[in-house]
Amino acid sequence: MIATCPGCETRYRLAPEKIGPQGARIRCKRCSEVFKVSPPEEVEAAPVAFVGKAWVVDADAERSKGICALLESWALKTRVIPDGGEALLELHRARPDLVVLGAGLPGVKAPAIAEIMRRNADLQELPLIRVTTSNERSESPEFDADCCIEPGDCPEGLAALLEELAVGQNPAASGRAAPAAPKPAPRAARPAPAAAPKPAASKPAAARTPRAAAPASGSSDPEVKAAERLARIVVSDIVLYNEEKFAKGAADQNVAELLVAELQEAGAMFRQRVSEELRAERDFLVEELERRAEKHRASNS
């Protein structure tokens, strides 16, 4: 803080911690006048104007604390529920604007909660993020969360997912500072995803033509919405395990061509779960991949 001598107006820079609650008396080195310096007034932080509510369903206290700090910086009022069964009961009583499911939940496991929510007409459109581990993969991807993230990427990686889901308010846009989170410890290299069996007859890789990213359809058809959700999950896995390749393809605007092998492998599972008639109308995977690439370019421009 700055203190000014009332006699000669000489200014002194003082450390606030050196001034007690009763103030301090200072002798001016220039004119020898003694004057009192009052302690600095504490400025109350402006209350956060929350724009929504987020539930963090996680039994890991340290991880949920970091997740809550990031969510609150995005103007989301948080609530921590440490048990999966309790979370399901609460979801039938109230509706938050976002649910983050942690890994290793007691009670009901995260994949089961995600599937129950997706099969429930009142809960299926609720934005849902899942913190996953390799042994908690969902057996029904079409009923899984909108986005998945590894525990080691929390909480920093959640910001991109909130942007993706259009939930909360980006602190960069509102002038608020995001909390400083500790850097995660180095992790072992991620294992490559198991390759799905390739179909007997498929379109040659070289003949695949990338399409422009398509906006969300907004369709009320449950089959279309399930296909879009599955495409988001599949493409999330492709991007997760091919980060450098995706970034290069996004920058060069040829992401579908660069990741054509990965799209073919993922497409085998997609074809098993989405009807041929629906796949003939739209290439859901390429649309979602191009949309992610366009968003990546915009965030790095």
Secondary structure, 3 states (H helix, E strand, C coil): CEEECCCCCCEEECCHHHCECCEEEEECCCCCCEEEECCCCCCCCCCCCCCEEEEEECCCHHHHHHHHHHHHHCCEEEEEECCHHHHHHHHCCCCCCEEEECCCCCCCCHHHHHHHHHHCCCCCCCCEEEECCHHHCCCCHHHCCCEEECHHHCCCCHHHHHHHHCCCCCHHHHCCCCCCCCCCCCCCCCCCCCCCCCCCCCCCHHHCCCCCCCCCCCCCCHHHHHHHHHHHHHHHHHHHHCHHHHHHHHHHCCHHHHCHHHHHHHHHHHHHHCCHHHHHHCCHHHHHHHHHHHHHHHHCC
